[in-house]
Amino acid sequence: MQTYYRYTVPGHQEPEAARTMLGPAASHGLIVRVDTTANQTHIFVAADAPPSRMHAAPAGIGAPVVVSEAEVLRTS
């Protein structure tokens, strides 16, 4: 079953820059959305399993938060 995770990086980042900032965590699953709000960039990833240590985000990014499909699909 598909689970959605939200990673948050500081500042307003272009999608490619945000993906690069995620480091190994970017390969955790399929990036399905990138949003910027409140001086943060949120990267939503769809994956079949929780991230492993191999997919750990760099320091300063923090652990991913599980979010609902409705949050991923939200348009405003």
Secondary structure per residue as TSV (DSSP state, phi and psi in degrees):
chain	resnum	aa	ss	phi	psi
A	1	M	-	360.0	137.3
A	2	Q	-	-72.5	130.5
A	3	T	E	-119.6	144.8
A	4	Y	E	-108.4	134.8
A	5	Y	E	-122.5	143.2
A	6	R	E	-116.8	121.7
A	7	Y	E	-101.7	145.7
A	8	T	E	-123.4	126.7
A	9	V	E	-115.6	148.5
A	10	P	E	-71.4	147.0
A	11	G	S	80.6	170.5
A	12	H	-	-86.8	115.2
A	13	Q	-	-118.5	145.8
A	14	E	-	-68.3	152.8
A	15	P	H	-52.5	-44.3
A	16	E	H	-67.4	-39.0
A	17	A	H	-64.8	-41.0
A	18	A	H	-63.0	-43.4
A	19	R	H	-61.0	-42.5
A	20	T	H	-63.5	-39.4
A	21	M	H	-64.8	-25.9
A	22	L	H	-70.4	-21.2
A	23	G	G	60.1	-134.8
A	24	P	G	-61.1	-24.1
A	25	A	G	-64.8	-23.5
A	26	A	G	-64.0	-23.9
A	27	S	G	-93.8	8.8
A	28	H	S	-62.8	-35.2
A	29	G	S	-166.2	-154.3
A	30	L	E	-95.4	123.2
A	31	I	E	-73.3	120.2
A	32	V	E	-109.8	-14.0
A	33	R	E	-163.5	145.5
A	34	V	E	-133.7	125.1
A	35	D	E	-127.3	151.0
A	36	T	E	-122.5	129.7
A	37	T	E	-152.3	147.2
A	38	A	T	48.4	44.6
A	39	N	T	59.9	32.3
A	40	Q	E	-138.3	153.8
A	41	T	E	-115.8	128.1
A	42	H	E	-107.2	128.9
A	43	I	E	-115.7	120.4
A	44	F	E	-100.3	130.2
A	45	V	E	-123.1	133.0
A	46	A	E	-99.6	129.3
A	47	A	E	-147.5	157.3
A	48	D	S	-85.5	-18.2
A	49	A	S	-144.0	158.2
A	50	P	-	-62.4	156.9
A	51	P	-	-65.8	141.8
A	52	S	-	-94.3	177.9
A	53	R	G	-60.5	-28.5
A	54	M	G	-65.9	-23.7
A	55	H	G	-106.4	24.7
A	56	A	-	-65.9	138.3
A	57	A	-	-76.8	150.2
A	58	P	-	-63.1	162.7
A	59	A	T	-56.4	142.0
A	60	G	T	92.8	-14.2
A	61	I	T	-92.8	-39.3
A	62	G	-	86.0	170.1
A	63	A	-	-75.6	150.8
A	64	P	-	-71.4	152.9
A	65	V	E	-111.0	133.2
A	66	V	E	-72.7	131.5
A	67	V	E	-128.4	162.4
A	68	S	-	-81.3	160.9
A	69	E	H	-61.7	-34.5
A	70	A	H	-60.6	-38.7
A	71	E	H	-66.7	-38.5
A	72	V	H	-65.1	-38.4
A	73	L	H	-84.4	-9.9
A	74	R	-	-58.2	136.5
A	75	T	-	-107.4	-6.2
A	76	S	-	-143.9	360.0
